[in-house]
Amino acid sequence: MTTPATVTKGEMAVFAESNGAIEFEAQGDAGFILGSAIKHPHDLVLGYYSVHTSSQALERGEANIARIGRQLIAEGRLAPG
């Protein structure tokens, strides 16, 4: 598989599920991070901050993230915005 264009600093390339080899070819000084995992046996619900196994779990998780953010702002440990 190849990317349709050069992947530059700060960009991410995501490839389709495959059992094939992964080859990288740098066109200059380069660094990369490779992430790989087995496919999850259940459908996943993707949120802005997290991934959950149901929309209800996603709502609870993101509500908790928002609550923690408000608490950190109230304590002066996080800038608003």
NUGU-172496 format. One line per field, with one value per atom (N, C-alpha, C): residue number from 1; residue in three letters; x, y, z. Coordinates in nm, 2 decimals. Layout:
REM NUGU-172496
n (NUM, ...)
res (ala, ...)
east (X, ...)
north (Y, ...)
up (Z, ...)
//
This chain:
REM NUGU-172496
n (1, 1, 1, 2, 2, 2, 3, 3, 3, 4, 4, 4, 5, 5, 5, 6, 6, 6, 7, 7, 7, 8, 8, 8, 9, 9, 9, 10, 10, 10, 11, 11, 11, 12, 12, 12, 13, 13, 13, 14, 14, 14, 15, 15, 15, 16, 16, 16, 17, 17, 17, 18, 18, 18, 19, 19, 19, 20, 20, 20, 21, 21, 21, 22, 22, 22, 23, 23, 23, 24, 24, 24, 25, 25, 25, 26, 26, 26, 27, 27, 27, 28, 28, 28, 29, 29, 29, 30, 30, 30, 31, 31, 31, 32, 32, 32, 33, 33, 33, 34, 34, 34, 35, 35, 35, 36, 36, 36, 37, 37, 37, 38, 38, 38, 39, 39, 39, 40, 40, 40, 41, 41, 41, 42, 42, 42, 43, 43, 43, 44, 44, 44, 45, 45, 45, 46, 46, 46, 47, 47, 47, 48, 48, 48, 49, 49, 49, 50, 50, 50, 51, 51, 51, 52, 52, 52, 53, 53, 53, 54, 54, 54, 55, 55, 55, 56, 56, 56, 57, 57, 57, 58, 58, 58, 59, 59, 59, 60, 60, 60, 61, 61, 61, 62, 62, 62, 63, 63, 63, 64, 64, 64, 65, 65, 65, 66, 66, 66, 67, 67, 67, 68, 68, 68, 69, 69, 69, 70, 70, 70, 71, 71, 71, 72, 72, 72, 73, 73, 73, 74, 74, 74, 75, 75, 75, 76, 76, 76, 77, 77, 77, 78, 78, 78, 79, 79, 79, 80, 80, 80, 81, 81, 81)
res (met, met, met, thr, thr, thr, thr, thr, thr, pro, pro, pro, ala, ala, ala, thr, thr, thr, val, val, val, thr, thr, thr, lys, lys, lys, gly, gly, gly, glu, glu, glu, met, met, met, ala, ala, ala, val, val, val, phe, phe, phe, ala, ala, ala, glu, glu, glu, ser, ser, ser, asn, asn, asn, gly, gly, gly, ala, ala, ala, ile, ile, ile, glu, glu, glu, phe, phe, phe, glu, glu, glu, ala, ala, ala, gln, gln, gln, gly, gly, gly, asp, asp, asp, ala, ala, ala, gly, gly, gly, phe, phe, phe, ile, ile, ile, leu, leu, leu, gly, gly, gly, ser, ser, ser, ala, ala, ala, ile, ile, ile, lys, lys, lys, his, his, his, pro, pro, pro, his, his, his, asp, asp, asp, leu, leu, leu, val, val, val, leu, leu, leu, gly, gly, gly, tyr, tyr, tyr, tyr, tyr, tyr, ser, ser, ser, val, val, val, his, his, his, thr, thr, thr, ser, ser, ser, ser, ser, ser, gln, gln, gln, ala, ala, ala, leu, leu, leu, glu, glu, glu, arg, arg, arg, gly, gly, gly, glu, glu, glu, ala, ala, ala, asn, asn, asn, ile, ile, ile, ala, ala, ala, arg, arg, arg, ile, ile, ile, gly, gly, gly, arg, arg, arg, gln, gln, gln, leu, leu, leu, ile, ile, ile, ala, ala, ala, glu, glu, glu, gly, gly, gly, arg, arg, arg, leu, leu, leu, ala, ala, ala, pro, pro, pro, gly, gly, gly)
east (0.08, 0.00, 0.09, 0.04, 0.11, 0.01, 0.07, -0.02, -0.04, -0.15, -0.17, -0.08, -0.02, 0.07, 0.18, 0.28, 0.38, 0.32, 0.36, 0.31, 0.42, 0.38, 0.48, 0.47, 0.56, 0.57, 0.43, 0.39, 0.27, 0.15, 0.16, 0.05, 0.05, -0.07, -0.08, -0.14, -0.08, -0.13, -0.20, -0.32, -0.39, -0.42, -0.38, -0.40, -0.51, -0.57, -0.67, -0.62, -0.71, -0.68, -0.61, -0.50, -0.43, -0.34, -0.31, -0.21, -0.07, -0.06, 0.06, 0.16, 0.28, 0.40, 0.38, 0.44, 0.45, 0.59, 0.60, 0.73, 0.73, 0.84, 0.85, 0.97, 0.96, 1.06, 1.07, 1.18, 1.20, 1.26, 1.22, 1.28, 1.36, 1.43, 1.51, 1.51, 1.57, 1.56, 1.42, 1.40, 1.26, 1.25, 1.14, 1.11, 0.97, 0.93, 0.79, 0.75, 0.63, 0.57, 0.47, 0.48, 0.39, 0.30, 0.17, 0.08, 0.00, -0.02, -0.08, -0.16, -0.27, -0.34, -0.43, -0.47, -0.57, -0.70, -0.79, -0.92, -1.00, -1.08, -1.16, -1.28, -1.33, -1.44, -1.57, -1.59, -1.72, -1.71, -1.82, -1.83, -1.79, -1.72, -1.67, -1.74, -1.76, -1.82, -1.71, -1.68, -1.57, -1.62, -1.55, -1.58, -1.46, -1.47, -1.37, -1.25, -1.26, -1.15, -1.13, -1.22, -1.21, -1.29, -1.27, -1.34, -1.41, -1.53, -1.61, -1.69, -1.74, -1.82, -1.97, -2.02, -2.15, -2.17, -2.27, -2.29, -2.32, -2.38, -2.41, -2.27, -2.18, -2.05, -1.97, -1.98, -1.92, -1.97, -2.10, -2.16, -2.11, -2.11, -2.06, -1.91, -1.83, -1.69, -1.66, -1.73, -1.70, -1.76, -1.87, -1.92, -1.82, -1.76, -1.66, -1.53, -1.49, -1.38, -1.42, -1.54, -1.58, -1.58, -1.63, -1.64, -1.50, -1.40, -1.27, -1.21, -1.24, -1.19, -1.24, -1.37, -1.43, -1.37, -1.34, -1.28, -1.14, -1.06, -0.92, -0.92, -1.02, -1.03, -1.07, -1.16, -1.20, -1.09, -1.00, -0.88, -0.76, -0.78, -0.67, -0.56, -0.58, -0.48, -0.49, -0.59, -0.61, -0.67, -0.62, -0.67, -0.80, -0.90, -1.03, -1.01, -1.09, -1.09, -1.04)
north (-0.12, 0.00, 0.12, 0.23, 0.35, 0.46, 0.57, 0.69, 0.76, 0.83, 0.90, 1.02, 1.07, 1.18, 1.16, 1.24, 1.24, 1.28, 1.20, 1.23, 1.32, 1.44, 1.54, 1.54, 1.62, 1.63, 1.67, 1.60, 1.62, 1.55, 1.49, 1.42, 1.27, 1.21, 1.07, 1.00, 0.88, 0.79, 0.67, 0.64, 0.52, 0.43, 0.30, 0.21, 0.11, 0.05, -0.05, -0.17, -0.25, -0.37, -0.47, -0.53, -0.61, -0.71, -0.82, -0.91, -0.89, -0.80, -0.77, -0.70, -0.70, -0.63, -0.48, -0.41, -0.26, -0.22, -0.14, -0.09, 0.06, 0.12, 0.26, 0.30, 0.41, 0.47, 0.62, 0.66, 0.80, 0.87, 0.99, 1.07, 1.19, 1.15, 1.25, 1.21, 1.29, 1.26, 1.24, 1.14, 1.10, 1.03, 1.04, 0.96, 0.92, 0.81, 0.77, 0.69, 0.69, 0.61, 0.51, 0.38, 0.28, 0.23, 0.23, 0.18, 0.06, -0.05, -0.16, -0.24, -0.30, -0.37, -0.47, -0.57, -0.67, -0.60, -0.65, -0.59, -0.62, -0.52, -0.54, -0.63, -0.72, -0.81, -0.75, -0.62, -0.55, -0.42, -0.38, -0.24, -0.14, -0.04, 0.07, 0.20, 0.28, 0.41, 0.52, 0.60, 0.69, 0.83, 0.88, 1.02, 1.11, 1.23, 1.33, 1.30, 1.25, 1.22, 1.08, 0.99, 0.85, 0.76, 0.63, 0.52, 0.43, 0.40, 0.32, 0.21, 0.12, 0.01, 0.04, 0.15, 0.19, 0.34, 0.39, 0.54, 0.59, 0.50, 0.54, 0.56, 0.46, 0.47, 0.59, 0.62, 0.73, 0.86, 0.88, 0.99, 1.01, 0.90, 0.90, 0.94, 0.88, 0.91, 1.06, 1.11, 1.25, 1.35, 1.31, 1.40, 1.40, 1.29, 1.29, 1.37, 1.36, 1.45, 1.59, 1.63, 1.77, 1.81, 1.72, 1.75, 1.78, 1.69, 1.71, 1.84, 1.87, 2.00, 2.12, 2.12, 2.23, 2.24, 2.12, 2.12, 2.18, 2.14, 2.19, 2.34, 2.39, 2.53, 2.60, 2.55, 2.61, 2.61, 2.51, 2.51, 2.59, 2.65, 2.73, 2.65, 2.52, 2.43, 2.41, 2.47, 2.47, 2.60, 2.65, 2.78, 2.75, 2.84, 2.82, 2.83, 2.76, 2.77, 2.65)
up (0.00, 0.00, 0.00, -0.06, -0.06, -0.02, 0.02, 0.05, -0.09, -0.11, -0.23, -0.25, -0.14, -0.15, -0.04, -0.04, 0.06, 0.19, 0.30, 0.43, 0.50, 0.54, 0.59, 0.74, 0.80, 0.95, 1.01, 1.11, 1.18, 1.12, 1.01, 0.94, 0.99, 0.97, 1.00, 0.88, 0.86, 0.75, 0.81, 0.77, 0.82, 0.71, 0.72, 0.62, 0.65, 0.55, 0.56, 0.63, 0.69, 0.75, 0.65, 0.69, 0.60, 0.67, 0.61, 0.66, 0.59, 0.51, 0.43, 0.51, 0.45, 0.51, 0.50, 0.59, 0.59, 0.56, 0.46, 0.42, 0.42, 0.47, 0.48, 0.39, 0.32, 0.24, 0.27, 0.34, 0.37, 0.25, 0.23, 0.12, 0.18, 0.29, 0.36, 0.51, 0.60, 0.74, 0.78, 0.86, 0.90, 1.03, 1.09, 1.21, 1.20, 1.26, 1.25, 1.38, 1.40, 1.51, 1.44, 1.47, 1.41, 1.53, 1.50, 1.60, 1.53, 1.60, 1.54, 1.66, 1.62, 1.72, 1.66, 1.73, 1.68, 1.67, 1.58, 1.56, 1.68, 1.73, 1.85, 1.81, 1.89, 1.85, 1.85, 1.90, 1.90, 1.82, 1.78, 1.71, 1.82, 1.77, 1.86, 1.82, 1.92, 1.90, 1.93, 1.82, 1.83, 1.87, 1.97, 2.02, 1.99, 2.03, 2.01, 2.09, 2.21, 2.30, 2.33, 2.29, 2.33, 2.24, 2.27, 2.20, 2.30, 2.28, 2.37, 2.30, 2.38, 2.32, 2.30, 2.35, 2.32, 2.32, 2.26, 2.26, 2.41, 2.49, 2.63, 2.70, 2.68, 2.75, 2.70, 2.57, 2.51, 2.58, 2.59, 2.65, 2.80, 2.87, 3.01, 3.02, 2.93, 2.93, 2.89, 2.79, 2.75, 2.85, 2.92, 3.02, 3.14, 3.17, 3.28, 3.24, 3.11, 3.07, 3.08, 3.04, 3.06, 3.20, 3.29, 3.44, 3.49, 3.45, 3.50, 3.45, 3.32, 3.27, 3.35, 3.38, 3.46, 3.60, 3.66, 3.79, 3.78, 3.68, 3.67, 3.64, 3.57, 3.54, 3.67, 3.75, 3.88, 3.98, 3.97, 4.06, 4.01, 3.89, 3.83, 3.77, 3.75, 3.70, 3.54, 3.48, 3.34, 3.29, 3.18, 3.13, 3.06, 3.07, 3.00, 2.85, 2.78, 2.63, 2.57)
//
